[in-house]
Amino acid sequence: MREQFDVAIVGAGPAGISAAHVLGGRGIKTIVFERGEYPGAKNISGGVLYGHDLARILPDFREKGCPIERNIVESRLWYLSNDGGYSVAFRDRAFCDRLFLNAFTVGRARFDRWFAEQTKEKGILVVCSTVVTDLLRDARGQVIGVMTDRPEGDVKARVVLLADGINSALAAKTGFRPEPNPHDVALAVKDVIELPEELINERFNVETGQGVTTEIIGEITEGMDGVAVIYTNRNSLSVCIGANLSDFVKSRVKPYEMLERLKEHPMVAPLIRGGQSKEYMAHWVAEGGYDSIPGLSGNGYLIAGDSGMLFNALHREGSNMAMTSGRFAAEAIVEAFDKGDFSSNGLAGYLERLDGSYIMEDLKKYRGFGKFRLEHHELFTTLPRLHSFAAREMLTVDGVSKKEKQRIIWKAIRKEISTGKMIRLFRHGWGSIK
Ligand SMILES: Cc1cc2nc3c(=O)[nH]c(=O)nc-3n(C[C@H](O)[C@H](O)[C@H](O)COP(=O)(O)OP(=O)(O)OC[C@H]3O[C@@H](n4cnc5c(N)ncnc54)[C@H](O)[C@@H]3O)c2cc1C
């Protein structure tokens, strides 16, 4: 076919479609390739999106029918042992009105499809069920298009945007991004559990349309560096657990068994009781942070979103970084067209924008956080167990004085973790996020 386009985008996830929105209607002939049957078909999870980043691309996203599940009004943090745990929650009136849709849940199958649909009126061509198998390059190595798995499906383009996510082999195959190191990715499994809307409102103590996110760490990941989440959708809960891939390899824990054990935890089971499993999925998460980011631009190409490892593992923010990096890439591509220069120099506006944004600032700030978690497995073993022991001891009324209980607790703590180690843990932890 060898059809000529101005821009070819690989992947119709938040990064690719955000770029398409910005390029649309500017006379830049753009094609998006998506390997799924439709955008979102391969991203079936429910997840949290952020209104600020979406509004910069589609200011009237609500009026245009964005398929919002629930507006998040409360964020919970749980630190769990196998038998119990601590809960900290923050709810604020501002998230109901002034900061409405600061964060909200969506089903990705519906959201991605809707988001891509909106680009049609801007003249963008989204071609589904098509895998980009490689990149076309000229004799000097400049990227000049893509090869697809369609018969005669090569497409020439002046710029290619790789927005193909973390699970794609393409970036690695082309040599633009090394195969992710097992330390830099987590494997997450997710179950979407259907429950009546009113029952979710009751169990999470929210009004209709309001939602809660729960982020969980502790013994639930069976000693591995990992995290679990429970997100409320309109009439379902997304229950997800994941851990560092290198830990999975060492421990031989089966991800689905870990998810089943999470669902049986005394703090989780009452929330999901009576629900029906609707979707089960597994996906990688790009957790390597700043030090795992590959070169994000070159002659004739840019890399955005998860494919560029742009994910904030501490705050679980990836969709916002994908949308904003997609927008930045498109803005830089528009500049390159103005200059008629599609080399890495002509596309330099992309890295400049990223460097000047919250994306690189945040990723730099937390660059030591992944190493901290991997080097302190006691965060997922001894500490949650001791925390629960201390609370259980203090809350058990059994005729033993509180002073004696305090002594018992300190003795148990000192037996398992020295004061020096505790100080090092706090220092290292603070140093990795400050
Ligand atoms: C279980 C889980 C829960 C998460 N929860 C949250 C959350 O609550 N909030 C949040 O902000 N982030 C969350 N994330 C992260 C978030 O999903 C990602 O950061 C975000 O989806 C990245 O968007 P993207 O467009 O870069 O990549 P993706 O969404 O992965 O999209 C890439 C697209 O490219 C397509 N593709 C790949 N290769 C090819 C190819 N060769 N040819 C054609 N098409 C191709 C794929 O099918 C896919 O549609 C979560 C991730 C996981 C795994």
The ligand as a MOL file (V3000), in Angstrom:
LIG
                    3D

  0  0  0     0  0            999 V3000
M  V30 BEGIN CTAB
M  V30 COUNTS 53 58 0 0 0
M  V30 BEGIN ATOM
M  V30 1 C -4.0550 -3.0830 36.5300 0
M  V30 2 C -3.7000 -1.6640 36.2470 0
M  V30 3 C -4.3260 -0.6360 36.9250 0
M  V30 4 C -4.0010 0.6860 36.6530 0
M  V30 5 N -4.6610 1.6680 37.2930 0
M  V30 6 C -4.3870 2.9620 37.0050 0
M  V30 7 C -5.1180 4.0050 37.6020 0
M  V30 8 O -6.0180 3.7600 38.3820 0
M  V30 9 N -4.8190 5.2860 37.2670 0
M  V30 10 C -3.8350 5.5790 36.3740 0
M  V30 11 O -3.6100 6.7600 36.0970 0
M  V30 12 N -3.1160 4.6080 35.7850 0
M  V30 13 C -3.3740 3.3190 36.0690 0
M  V30 14 N -2.6890 2.3250 35.4440 0
M  V30 15 C -1.6830 2.7090 34.4520 0
M  V30 16 C -2.3880 3.1250 33.1450 0
M  V30 17 O -3.2780 2.1100 32.7480 0
M  V30 18 C -1.3540 3.3810 32.0670 0
M  V30 19 O -0.3830 4.2700 32.5530 0
M  V30 20 C -1.9840 3.9620 30.8110 0
M  V30 21 O -2.9380 3.0790 30.2820 0
M  V30 22 C -0.9120 4.2280 29.7670 0
M  V30 23 O -1.5190 4.6380 28.5710 0
M  V30 24 P -0.7950 4.3900 27.1850 0
M  V30 25 O -1.6660 4.9850 26.1390 0
M  V30 26 O 0.6160 4.8200 27.2770 0
M  V30 27 O -0.7310 2.8060 27.0250 0
M  V30 28 P -1.9140 1.7440 26.9480 0
M  V30 29 O -3.1040 2.1910 27.6670 0
M  V30 30 O -1.3100 0.4400 27.3040 0
M  V30 31 O -2.2930 1.7420 25.3870 0
M  V30 32 C -1.4210 1.2010 24.4350 0
M  V30 33 C -2.2620 0.7380 23.2510 0
M  V30 34 O -1.3940 0.3450 22.2060 0
M  V30 35 C -1.8940 -0.8280 21.6030 0
M  V30 36 N -0.7530 -1.4930 20.9810 0
M  V30 37 C 0.3400 -2.0130 21.6070 0
M  V30 38 N 1.2120 -2.5060 20.7120 0
M  V30 39 C 0.6720 -2.2840 19.4940 0
M  V30 40 C 1.1170 -2.5750 18.1690 0
M  V30 41 N 2.3000 -3.1440 17.9270 0
M  V30 42 N 0.3060 -2.2360 17.1440 0
M  V30 43 C -0.8990 -1.6310 17.3660 0
M  V30 44 N -1.3640 -1.3440 18.6060 0
M  V30 45 C -0.5840 -1.6650 19.6370 0
M  V30 46 C -2.5130 -1.5920 22.7650 0
M  V30 47 O -3.4740 -2.5250 22.3510 0
M  V30 48 C -3.1320 -0.4560 23.5900 0
M  V30 49 O -4.4540 -0.1620 23.1950 0
M  V30 50 C -2.9970 0.9900 35.6940 0
M  V30 51 C -2.3570 -0.0380 35.0140 0
M  V30 52 C -2.7120 -1.3590 35.2750 0
M  V30 53 C -2.0390 -2.4460 34.5160 0
M  V30 END ATOM
M  V30 BEGIN BOND
M  V30 1 1 1 2
M  V30 2 1 2 3
M  V30 3 2 2 52
M  V30 4 2 3 4
M  V30 5 1 4 5
M  V30 6 1 4 50
M  V30 7 2 5 6
M  V30 8 1 6 7
M  V30 9 1 6 13
M  V30 10 2 7 8
M  V30 11 1 7 9
M  V30 12 1 9 10
M  V30 13 2 10 11
M  V30 14 1 10 12
M  V30 15 2 12 13
M  V30 16 1 13 14
M  V30 17 1 14 15
M  V30 18 1 14 50
M  V30 19 1 15 16
M  V30 20 1 16 17
M  V30 21 1 16 18
M  V30 22 1 18 19
M  V30 23 1 18 20
M  V30 24 1 20 21
M  V30 25 1 20 22
M  V30 26 1 22 23
M  V30 27 1 23 24
M  V30 28 2 24 25
M  V30 29 1 24 26
M  V30 30 1 24 27
M  V30 31 1 27 28
M  V30 32 2 28 29
M  V30 33 1 28 30
M  V30 34 1 28 31
M  V30 35 1 31 32
M  V30 36 1 32 33
M  V30 37 1 33 34
M  V30 38 1 33 48
M  V30 39 1 34 35
M  V30 40 1 35 36
M  V30 41 1 35 46
M  V30 42 1 36 37
M  V30 43 1 36 45
M  V30 44 2 37 38
M  V30 45 1 38 39
M  V30 46 1 39 40
M  V30 47 2 39 45
M  V30 48 1 40 41
M  V30 49 2 40 42
M  V30 50 1 42 43
M  V30 51 2 43 44
M  V30 52 1 44 45
M  V30 53 1 46 47
M  V30 54 1 46 48
M  V30 55 1 48 49
M  V30 56 2 50 51
M  V30 57 1 51 52
M  V30 58 1 52 53
M  V30 END BOND
M  V30 END CTAB
M  END
